[in-house]
Amino acid sequence: MKRYWKYVKPYLYAFILGPILMITEVVGEVVLPALMAQIINVGAANHDVAYIIRTGGIMIATAFIMMGGGIGGAWFASKASISFGADLRNDCFKQVQKFSFHNIDSFSTGSLVTRLTNDITQVQNLIMMGLRMMLRAPGMLIGAIIMAVTMNPGLARIFLVILPVMVVTIAGIMRVAFPRFTTMQKKLDRVNSNIQECLQNVRVIKSFVRGDYEEERFLSSNGDLKESSLKAFKVVILQMPLMAFFMNVTTLAVVWLGGQEVLVGDMPVGNLTAFTTYIVQVLMSLMMLAMVFLQSSRAIASAKRINEVLDTQVDLTDDDARQKEKKVERGRIEFQHVSFRYYKDSREKVLDDVSLTIEPGQTVGIIGSTGCGKTTLVSMIPRLYDADEGQILVDGVNVRDYSLKHLREGVGMVLQKNVLFSGTVEENLLWGDENATHEEIRQAAQAAQADAFLSTFPDGYETSLGQGGVNVSGGQKQRLCIARALLKKPRILILDDSTSAVDTATEAKIRESFSTTLKETTKLIIAQRISSVMEADLIVVMDEGRIVGKGSHDELLISCEAYREICYSQMDREESAS
């Protein structure tokens, strides 16, 4: 509860006023049957029209007060619960933004979406229901029992029979419901993951004609959700008829026993009417409490899933950084005996004792077979991963001693998987520098060879991109991502196979622009094509997590067998193609 107090405190007035205003409804519901009994017992029995009108007026006034209290209570309950949910969702989202890649791998994307939406909504709904019924249901229960006992203590003994039965029933329902709702939320995770994966990869699905397969896969996960939902809601379905059955049996017993007392003159007719109403109120209040408890079983399951996100220990932070104010100024990079495993208990090293020094302003090409550790190596510069052994220095300072913000501000990355966001082209490019002028944006686009195709769009830089940039080609997407990185004016620029969808002539123009726009920037280019790196100041050849060659193109042709094999195999393919 201490965790959630921070979300209650700013709206404490609403959390207090909501239940208090709902009390007005309770008072009215307890008073109205007694007034009606007086109208029957006094007004109707004595044909006293004035008394009937006067008492009826009091009842109408009470009803208006109840309406005002109900509206006010509902408003403050909504204000409190919705605000609570919004703030909790903000904190969960902030926590996810802090996650390292390892943390993110602990949850599926669909699961995180479910936790930040549906699970928080379940907790929010419980708060809204609780605030509206927190005082109303117990107040009605206590008030109705007191009034019923006051009117007829003997007849009120029926509560001693029905209340224990209903309490045991509600407890049994709660015990069965909790694990079923937990299972249901997990099945919802799987459905959300399937939907997200299919929408993101719809072009691949269509190109491989795998629509039928994906439909079957979704049918399976959706069927599992359906079955677990039905299993969970069987409890809810069972609850209402049981509560209604107890209510009807109790009402019949009261009417039967109370009717006999009326016939012998031991109880006025008006009192029997009011007593029957109080019996219904008692049972209704128990039904309200049962609904709250049932909702709480689902909300508790959701709260545990939310807590798993909030309690996740982020394993990559700058809390221990010793030079948080320092910024990347020159772009000198040094790897000192760096080793890394994706899984700490794995024997296989992705990087094994890597040592490398890159001087400021150098252009370094990194080449090697797929899976040899190229991307992992450069990902350690902005601390997307941390080394298991050794250290990485930038400008002579261990990357762990920078603040994550300043370190990553100094590094521009164009990843293998080029990502654009929904919005205009200009809005996407402004990720590089949110304060950039339109002219600066255009210059970056020209350097990345993107301005030419953007000029052919009817809306130019105001062209709206679909989610993930689905309405531009792969080569256009790559050039936009390069332009975004150039606009950042980083001291270190990492291009991770980011021109693979661009023709060689355009790629050459992009590299040529680097010599003017990024003259003092350290540039690391990961590539599959020898032509992409052969003019670099330094070429690094990697194989199975180790550096097996360093030098210029000509030097490596002489000294590095792995480089020669890559070079000659590509030359042979080009000759065969021609």
Protein Blocks (a to p, Z undefined) as FASTA:
>chain_A
ZZmmmmmmmmmmmmmmmmmmmmmmmmmmmmmmmmmmmmmmmmmmnopaklmmmmmmmmmm
mmmmmmmmmmmmmmmmmmmmmmmmmmmmmmmmmmmmmpcfklmmmpcfklmmmmmmmmmm
mmmmmmmmmmmmmmmmmmmmmmmmmmmmmmommlmmmmmmmmmmmmmmmmmmmmmmmmmm
mmmmmmmmmmmmmmmmmmmmmmmmmmnopmmmmmmmmmmmmmmmmmmmmmmmmmmmmmmm
mmmmmmmmmmmmmmmmmmmmmmnopacfklmmmmmmmmmmmmmmmmmmmmmmmmmmmmmm
mmmmmmmmmmpccfbdcklpcblmbccfkopacdehiacdfblkbmbdfbghiacdddeh
iacdddddehilpmmmmmmmnopaccfbdcddeehiafklpcfklmmmmpccddfbdcdd
eddfklmmmmmomkbcfklmmmmmmmnopmmmmmmpmnlmmlccdehilmbcfklmmmmm
mmmmmmnopabdcdehklmmpcfklmmmmmmmmmmmmmmpccddddfbfklmmmpmbdcd
deehiafbgcdfklmmmmmmklmmmmmmmmmmmmmmZZ
